[in-house]
Amino acid sequence: MSGQNTTTAIRTRGVTRDFSAGQNTITVLHGIDLEVQSGELTYLVGESGSGKTTLISIMCGILWPTQGEVEVFGTDIYALSDTELVNFRLQNIGFIFQQYNLIPSIDAASNAAVPLIAQGMDRKHARERGVAMLEKLNIADQADKLPNQLSGGQQQRVAIARALVHEPRLVVCDEPTAALDAKSGRRVMDLLREVGVAEDRSVIIVTHDNRIFDLADRILVLEDGRITHDGTDMPEDH
C-alpha cells in the first residue's frame, strides 16, 4: 500500500443479490461485508459462477443489491437518484468490462475519450487525451481504427484506456489481461497501478490470470457468494 493517509474506497454491509430463475430464486451473494482501502491494488478471485462480476457490478452502481448497503468514498450510492448515480459514476469510477463494450461506429481514440466527452470536454481536446492514453498502452498507432478493425487484445486496451482517461478515484476491472500476452498484460498492470493506485485512489481487479497474482496488495477469494480468503497471497489450495 502507498502512503499512510488512506481512506476507505468501498464499504459493503450485508450485500446480498438474488436472481429469479423461473419460479426459483438463486442467491448469488450471501451478505458480503467488505472494506477496500484507497492505495490498494485488490484482486477478486474465484471460480466461474462464484459471484465476482455480480459483486463488482454492485460496487460500481451498475447492478442493485437485493439487500445491503454500498458506500464508495463515503457516498451511499444506492441512496442516490438515478441521475445522481450516473453523475457519481462518471466522476469517480472507471469500469473495464470483460466484453469491452466499445462503440462500433467511432474510432479507438474517440472510444477512449467517451468519459471526457460525457463530462462536457470538447471533442478535439478529449480525443487528444484519448490518444495520449492509447500511447501509454502502446496502441496509439491504432487510434483511427474502428473497433471491428482491431484484434481482441487491442480492443481490450482501448477499453482500459477509456476506463483510465478521466482519472477516476476507483477503477474496477473484469479480467483486464485475459486477452493479452504476458508482456502486454504486465504493461497494463503497471499502468493500472500508476494511474489508479494512490492515497485517494483504488483499483479492484477480477482475474483468473495467475501470471499477475504477484502484483496484488490484497487477494480476496470468493466461493459460492461468500468471501473465504482475505490476504496478501493466494491460499495454497487455489
Buried (B, 14 or more C-beta within 10 A) or exposed (E): EBEEEBBBBBBBBEBBBEEEEEEEEEBBBBBBEBEBBBBBBBBBBBEEEBBBBBBBBBBBBBEEBBEBBBBBBEBEBBEBEEEEBEBBBBEBBBBBBBEBEBEEEBBBBBBBBBBBBEEEBEEEEBBBBBBBBBEBBBBBEBBEBBBEEBEEBBBBBBBBBBBBBBBBBBBBBBBBBBBBEEEBBBBBBEBBBEBBBBBEBBBBBBBEBEBBBEBBBBBBBBBBBBBEBEEEEBEEEB
